[in-house]
Amino acid sequence: MQIVFKMTDTLNNRDKGILYLIPTTLGDNPIHEVIPTHVRDIMNVTSHYIVENIRSARRYISKMKIEKRIDDLTFYTLNKHTKPEELRTYLNVIDKGENIGIISEAGVPGVADPGADVVAIAHTMNITVAPLVGPSSILMSVMASGMNGQNFAFVGYIPVKKGDRIKRLRQLEQLSVSHNQTQLFIETPYRNQHLLTDILENCAGNTKLCIASNITQNSEFIKTKTVKEWKKDIPNIHKIPTIFLIKKD
């Protein structure tokens, strides 16, 4: 007779808890479309959460329809004001066999996200860190861009000041040539259109540009064209979550 053990059975028998990196949706799309059921299984054995925003985290957990009552869960806030010594105290319950989940505002924790600070501290405390499968706009944009997926770099936010931004764009364009490397970057959504204008005005006409907006949403828009081609048909991406990718051959 074959005996099958559930993951939750194994987790409940551990002496120490685990730090789970819990993915969320990238927008308001239904949970079942982008979040594996295994994530719910983990959340059913997790009572402590480190989150960027308690209100939105509670809303997400409610949508996940876990077995635990939300009012029985413990939340710790993680933001730019949270000190390293506070993060260490958040993780203390792991020694008591309690799991902790990190939930970011969108996508996966630890990538372009303050959750990485918690993970770094967890490693110094010899805590098991377990990333869970979920939507990553960065990886999904690379997948759909048609650009080099074996060598790429996510460089985060582009400088706000126009002069610095143009200088950085030209630098990234040259890096894409010298390293044969796809360059990914983002901007605050309400500045997307200004960034797009600067790309089209300052990058070479044959540079490929992928605009990946509202990934996983019904209004998802992912298109790769040359800068020259984009100038003929400029999309409106104002206030729309977008990742930009460039690659010059």
Secondary structure, 3 states (H helix, E strand, C coil): CCCCCCHHHHHHCCCCCCEEEECCCCCCCCHHHHCCHHHHHHHCCCCEEEECCHHHHHHHHHHHCCCCCHHHCEEEECCCCCCHHHHHHHHHHHHHCCCEEEECCCCCCCCCCCHHHHHHHHHHCCCCEEECCCCCHHHHHHHHHCCCCCCEEEEEECCCCHHHHHHHHHHHHHHHHHCCCEEEEECCHHHHHHHHHHHHHHCCCCCEEEEEECCCCCCCEEEEEEHHHHCCCCCCCCCCCEEEEEECC
